[in-house]
Amino acid sequence: MDITQILQFGSAPKRLRAIAFVEGISYLLLLLIAMPMKYLLGIKLGVTIVGGIHGALFVAFAFMTLHAMIAYKKGLFWGIKVGFASIIPLGTFFLDKDMKELVEKHG
């Protein structure tokens, strides 16, 4: 997985792939760093900051997925698969193959 190819924003499919990647990173940061800081060390600021960023990225990812479903005639099953991948840790990384195909097909 080449990070320079993933983090391109030139077209809607590229933006969706990039936001999926960044959303996945923010989810891991929330689960593996911010949450333990809160519950093991009592430092709540990490969850406040990372949680807010992750929430914004999650909403952007949801809207961009909906846009892709409509604009590129992706089916309901595809949308459900993307939705489930976004709530499972590492899910968006496993979804990258689908995102790459979308970019290759629609630019």
MODELLER restraints for C-alpha pairs under 7 A, 6 or more apart:
rsr = mdl.restraints
at = mdl.atoms
rsr.add(forms.Gaussian(group=physical.xy_distance, feature=features.Distance(at['CA:6:A'], at['CA:17:A']), mean=6.43, stdev=0.5))
rsr.add(forms.Gaussian(group=physical.xy_distance, feature=features.Distance(at['CA:6:A'], at['CA:18:A']), mean=5.49, stdev=0.5))
rsr.add(forms.Gaussian(group=physical.xy_distance, feature=features.Distance(at['CA:7:A'], at['CA:18:A']), mean=4.85, stdev=0.5))
rsr.add(forms.Gaussian(group=physical.xy_distance, feature=features.Distance(at['CA:8:A'], at['CA:14:A']), mean=5.71, stdev=0.5))
rsr.add(forms.Gaussian(group=physical.xy_distance, feature=features.Distance(at['CA:8:A'], at['CA:15:A']), mean=6.62, stdev=0.5))
rsr.add(forms.Gaussian(group=physical.xy_distance, feature=features.Distance(at['CA:8:A'], at['CA:18:A']), mean=6.44, stdev=0.5))
rsr.add(forms.Gaussian(group=physical.xy_distance, feature=features.Distance(at['CA:9:A'], at['CA:15:A']), mean=4.66, stdev=0.5))
rsr.add(forms.Gaussian(group=physical.xy_distance, feature=features.Distance(at['CA:11:A'], at['CA:107:A']), mean=6.45, stdev=0.5))
rsr.add(forms.Gaussian(group=physical.xy_distance, feature=features.Distance(at['CA:13:A'], at['CA:102:A']), mean=6.15, stdev=0.5))
rsr.add(forms.Gaussian(group=physical.xy_distance, feature=features.Distance(at['CA:13:A'], at['CA:103:A']), mean=5.07, stdev=0.5))
rsr.add(forms.Gaussian(group=physical.xy_distance, feature=features.Distance(at['CA:13:A'], at['CA:106:A']), mean=6.81, stdev=0.5))
rsr.add(forms.Gaussian(group=physical.xy_distance, feature=features.Distance(at['CA:13:A'], at['CA:107:A']), mean=6.55, stdev=0.5))
rsr.add(forms.Gaussian(group=physical.xy_distance, feature=features.Distance(at['CA:14:A'], at['CA:103:A']), mean=5.80, stdev=0.5))
rsr.add(forms.Gaussian(group=physical.xy_distance, feature=features.Distance(at['CA:16:A'], at['CA:61:A']), mean=6.84, stdev=0.5))
rsr.add(forms.Gaussian(group=physical.xy_distance, feature=features.Distance(at['CA:16:A'], at['CA:64:A']), mean=6.00, stdev=0.5))
rsr.add(forms.Gaussian(group=physical.xy_distance, feature=features.Distance(at['CA:17:A'], at['CA:99:A']), mean=5.32, stdev=0.5))
rsr.add(forms.Gaussian(group=physical.xy_distance, feature=features.Distance(at['CA:19:A'], at['CA:61:A']), mean=6.08, stdev=0.5))
rsr.add(forms.Gaussian(group=physical.xy_distance, feature=features.Distance(at['CA:20:A'], at['CA:61:A']), mean=6.38, stdev=0.5))
rsr.add(forms.Gaussian(group=physical.xy_distance, feature=features.Distance(at['CA:20:A'], at['CA:92:A']), mean=5.76, stdev=0.5))
rsr.add(forms.Gaussian(group=physical.xy_distance, feature=features.Distance(at['CA:21:A'], at['CA:92:A']), mean=6.38, stdev=0.5))
rsr.add(forms.Gaussian(group=physical.xy_distance, feature=features.Distance(at['CA:21:A'], at['CA:93:A']), mean=6.53, stdev=0.5))
rsr.add(forms.Gaussian(group=physical.xy_distance, feature=features.Distance(at['CA:23:A'], at['CA:54:A']), mean=6.39, stdev=0.5))
rsr.add(forms.Gaussian(group=physical.xy_distance, feature=features.Distance(at['CA:23:A'], at['CA:57:A']), mean=5.53, stdev=0.5))
rsr.add(forms.Gaussian(group=physical.xy_distance, feature=features.Distance(at['CA:23:A'], at['CA:58:A']), mean=6.22, stdev=0.5))
rsr.add(forms.Gaussian(group=physical.xy_distance, feature=features.Distance(at['CA:24:A'], at['CA:90:A']), mean=6.38, stdev=0.5))
rsr.add(forms.Gaussian(group=physical.xy_distance, feature=features.Distance(at['CA:24:A'], at['CA:92:A']), mean=5.58, stdev=0.5))
rsr.add(forms.Gaussian(group=physical.xy_distance, feature=features.Distance(at['CA:24:A'], at['CA:93:A']), mean=6.84, stdev=0.5))
rsr.add(forms.Gaussian(group=physical.xy_distance, feature=features.Distance(at['CA:26:A'], at['CA:50:A']), mean=6.98, stdev=0.5))
rsr.add(forms.Gaussian(group=physical.xy_distance, feature=features.Distance(at['CA:26:A'], at['CA:54:A']), mean=5.35, stdev=0.5))
rsr.add(forms.Gaussian(group=physical.xy_distance, feature=features.Distance(at['CA:27:A'], at['CA:54:A']), mean=6.29, stdev=0.5))
rsr.add(forms.Gaussian(group=physical.xy_distance, feature=features.Distance(at['CA:28:A'], at['CA:89:A']), mean=6.73, stdev=0.5))
rsr.add(forms.Gaussian(group=physical.xy_distance, feature=features.Distance(at['CA:30:A'], at['CA:47:A']), mean=6.63, stdev=0.5))
rsr.add(forms.Gaussian(group=physical.xy_distance, feature=features.Distance(at['CA:30:A'], at['CA:50:A']), mean=5.89, stdev=0.5))
rsr.add(forms.Gaussian(group=physical.xy_distance, feature=features.Distance(at['CA:30:A'], at['CA:51:A']), mean=6.33, stdev=0.5))
rsr.add(forms.Gaussian(group=physical.xy_distance, feature=features.Distance(at['CA:34:A'], at['CA:46:A']), mean=4.77, stdev=0.5))
rsr.add(forms.Gaussian(group=physical.xy_distance, feature=features.Distance(at['CA:34:A'], at['CA:47:A']), mean=4.99, stdev=0.5))
rsr.add(forms.Gaussian(group=physical.xy_distance, feature=features.Distance(at['CA:34:A'], at['CA:50:A']), mean=6.86, stdev=0.5))
rsr.add(forms.Gaussian(group=physical.xy_distance, feature=features.Distance(at['CA:35:A'], at['CA:47:A']), mean=6.15, stdev=0.5))
rsr.add(forms.Gaussian(group=physical.xy_distance, feature=features.Distance(at['CA:37:A'], at['CA:43:A']), mean=5.42, stdev=0.5))
rsr.add(forms.Gaussian(group=physical.xy_distance, feature=features.Distance(at['CA:37:A'], at['CA:46:A']), mean=6.96, stdev=0.5))
rsr.add(forms.Gaussian(group=physical.xy_distance, feature=features.Distance(at['CA:38:A'], at['CA:44:A']), mean=4.77, stdev=0.5))
rsr.add(forms.Gaussian(group=physical.xy_distance, feature=features.Distance(at['CA:38:A'], at['CA:47:A']), mean=6.83, stdev=0.5))
rsr.add(forms.Gaussian(group=physical.xy_distance, feature=features.Distance(at['CA:65:A'], at['CA:79:A']), mean=6.78, stdev=0.5))
rsr.add(forms.Gaussian(group=physical.xy_distance, feature=features.Distance(at['CA:68:A'], at['CA:74:A']), mean=6.76, stdev=0.5))
rsr.add(forms.Gaussian(group=physical.xy_distance, feature=features.Distance(at['CA:69:A'], at['CA:75:A']), mean=6.36, stdev=0.5))
rsr.add(forms.Gaussian(group=physical.xy_distance, feature=features.Distance(at['CA:69:A'], at['CA:79:A']), mean=6.64, stdev=0.5))
rsr.add(forms.Gaussian(group=physical.xy_distance, feature=features.Distance(at['CA:85:A'], at['CA:91:A']), mean=4.16, stdev=0.5))
rsr.add(forms.Gaussian(group=physical.xy_distance, feature=features.Distance(at['CA:85:A'], at['CA:92:A']), mean=5.38, stdev=0.5))
rsr.add(forms.Gaussian(group=physical.xy_distance, feature=features.Distance(at['CA:85:A'], at['CA:95:A']), mean=6.84, stdev=0.5))
rsr.add(forms.Gaussian(group=physical.xy_distance, feature=features.Distance(at['CA:86:A'], at['CA:92:A']), mean=5.67, stdev=0.5))
